Amino acid sequence: MAKEDRGFASMDRGKQREIASKGGKAAHEKGTAHEWTSEEARDAGRKGGIASHRRRREQAGGPESEDSRPSEMVDPRPSRGDDQPQGPVE
């Protein structure tokens, strides 16, 4: 048997999906599956969007200047830190 004929990656997509689905269901039943918080999901979506737009721009051969790249460190939403008053000021 050749090395490339072994393992999960060599299976057809349907078989991979079936096995992965069973693993996910078992993890949920056992209580060890990761469940995303809304903040984790939002961050993952943001990072995916940044990566997708970056790849699209690179494939199109567009300029990669500092101004054209989205900042990964700056959140455009208003801060909700402790420096903001919480409710009416008395």
Contact map, one row per residue, 1 for C-alpha under 8 A:
111011000000000000000000000000000000000000000000000000000000000000000000000000000000000000
111111000000000000000000000000000000000000000000000000000000000000000000000000000000000000
111111000000000000000000000000000000000000000000000000000000000000000000000000000000000000
011111100100000000000000000000000000000000000000000000000000000000000000000000000000000000
111111100100000000000000000000000000000000000000000000000000000000000000000000000000000000
111111111100000000000000000000000000000000000000000000000000000000000000000000000000000000
000111111110000000000000000000000000000000000000000000000000000000000000000000000000000000
000001111110000100000000000000000000000000000000000000000000000000000000000000000000000000
000001111111000100000000000000000000000000000000000000000000000000000000000000000000000000
000111111111000000000000000000000000000000000000000000000000000000000000000000000000000000
000000111111101100000000000000000000000000000000000000000000000000000000000000000000000000
000000001111111100000000000000000000000000000000000000000000000000000000000000000000000000
000000000011111110000000000000000000000000000000000000000000000000000000000000000000000000
000000000001111111000000000000000000000000000000000000000000000000000000000000000000000000
000000000011111111100000000000000000000000000000000000000000000000000000000000000000000000
000000011011111111110000000000000000000000000000000000000000000000000000000000000000000000
000000000000111111111000000000000000000000000000000000000000000000000000000000000000000000
000000000000011111111100000000000000000000000000000000000000000000000000000000000000000000
000000000000001111111110000000000000000000000000000000000000000000000000000000000000000000
000000000000000111111111000000000000000000000000000000000000000000000000000000000000000000
000000000000000011111111100000000000000000000000000000000000000000000000000000000000000000
000000000000000001111111110000000000000000000000000000000000000000000000000000000000000000
000000000000000000111111111000000000000000000000000000000000000000000000000000000000000000
000000000000000000011111111100001000000000000000000000000000000000000000000000000000000000
000000000000000000001111111110000000000000000000000000000000000000000000000000000000000000
000000000000000000000111111111000000000000000000000000000000000000000000000000000000000000
000000000000000000000011111111111000000000000000000000000000000000000000000000000000000000
000000000000000000000001111111111000000000000000000000000000000000000000000000000000000000
000000000000000000000000111111110000000000000000000000000000000000000000000000000000000000
000000000000000000000000011111111000000000000000000000000000000000000000000000000000000000
000000000000000000000000001111111000000000000000000000000000000000000000000000000000000000
000000000000000000000000001111111100000000000000000000000000000000000000000000000000000000
000000000000000000000001001101111110000000000000000000000000000000000000000000000000000000
000000000000000000000000000000011111000000000000000000000000000000000000000000000000000000
000000000000000000000000000000001111100000000000000000000000000000000000000000000000000000
000000000000000000000000000000000111111110000000000000000000000000000000000000000000000000
000000000000000000000000000000000011111110000000000000000000000000000000000000000000000000
000000000000000000000000000000000001111111000000000000000000000000000000000000000000000000
000000000000000000000000000000000001111111100000000000000000000000000000000000000000000000
000000000000000000000000000000000001111111110000000000000000000000000000000000000000000000
000000000000000000000000000000000001111111111000000000000000000000000000000000000000000000
000000000000000000000000000000000000011111111100000000000000000000000000000000000000000000
000000000000000000000000000000000000001111111110000000000000000000000000000000000000000000
000000000000000000000000000000000000000111111111000000000000000000000000000000000000000000
000000000000000000000000000000000000000011111111100000000000000000000000000000000000000000
000000000000000000000000000000000000000001111111110000000000000000000000000000000000000000
000000000000000000000000000000000000000000111111111000000000000000000001000000000000000000
000000000000000000000000000000000000000000011111111100000000000000000000000000000000000000
000000000000000000000000000000000000000000001111111110000000000000000000000000000000000000
000000000000000000000000000000000000000000000111111111000000000000000101000000000000000000
000000000000000000000000000000000000000000000011111111100000000000000000000000000000000000
000000000000000000000000000000000000000000000001111111110000000000000000000000000000000000
000000000000000000000000000000000000000000000000111111111000000000000000000000000000000000
000000000000000000000000000000000000000000000000011111111100000000001000000000000000000000
000000000000000000000000000000000000000000000000001111111110000000000000000000000000000000
000000000000000000000000000000000000000000000000000111111111000000000000000000000000000000
000000000000000000000000000000000000000000000000000011111111111100000000000000000000000000
000000000000000000000000000000000000000000000000000001111111110100000000000000000000000000
000000000000000000000000000000000000000000000000000000111111110000000000000000000000000000
000000000000000000000000000000000000000000000000000000011111110000000000000000000000000000
000000000000000000000000000000000000000000000000000000001111111000000000000000000000000000
000000000000000000000000000000000000000000000000000000001111111100000000000000000000000000
000000000000000000000000000000000000000000000000000000001000111110010000000000000000000000
000000000000000000000000000000000000000000000000000000001100011111011000000000000000000000
000000000000000000000000000000000000000000000000000000000000001111111000000000000000000000
000000000000000000000000000000000000000000000000000000000000000111111000000000000000000000
000000000000000000000000000000000000000000000000000000000000000011111100000000000000000000
000000000000000000000000000000000000000000000000000000000000001111111100000000000000000000
000000000000000000000000000000000000000000000000000001000000000111111110000000000000000000
000000000000000000000000000000000000000000000000010000000000000000111111000000000000000000
000000000000000000000000000000000000000000000000000000000000000000001111110000000000000000
000000000000000000000000000000000000000000000010010000000000000000000111111000000000000000
000000000000000000000000000000000000000000000000000000000000000000000011111000000000000000
000000000000000000000000000000000000000000000000000000000000000000000011111100000000000000
000000000000000000000000000000000000000000000000000000000000000000000001111111000000000000
000000000000000000000000000000000000000000000000000000000000000000000000011111000000000000
000000000000000000000000000000000000000000000000000000000000000000000000001111100000000000
000000000000000000000000000000000000000000000000000000000000000000000000001111110000000000
000000000000000000000000000000000000000000000000000000000000000000000000000011111001000000
000000000000000000000000000000000000000000000000000000000000000000000000000001111111000000
000000000000000000000000000000000000000000000000000000000000000000000000000000111111000000
000000000000000000000000000000000000000000000000000000000000000000000000000000011111100000
000000000000000000000000000000000000000000000000000000000000000000000000000000011111100000
000000000000000000000000000000000000000000000000000000000000000000000000000000111111110000
000000000000000000000000000000000000000000000000000000000000000000000000000000000111111110
000000000000000000000000000000000000000000000000000000000000000000000000000000000001111100
000000000000000000000000000000000000000000000000000000000000000000000000000000000000111110
000000000000000000000000000000000000000000000000000000000000000000000000000000000000111111
000000000000000000000000000000000000000000000000000000000000000000000000000000000000101111
000000000000000000000000000000000000000000000000000000000000000000000000000000000000000111
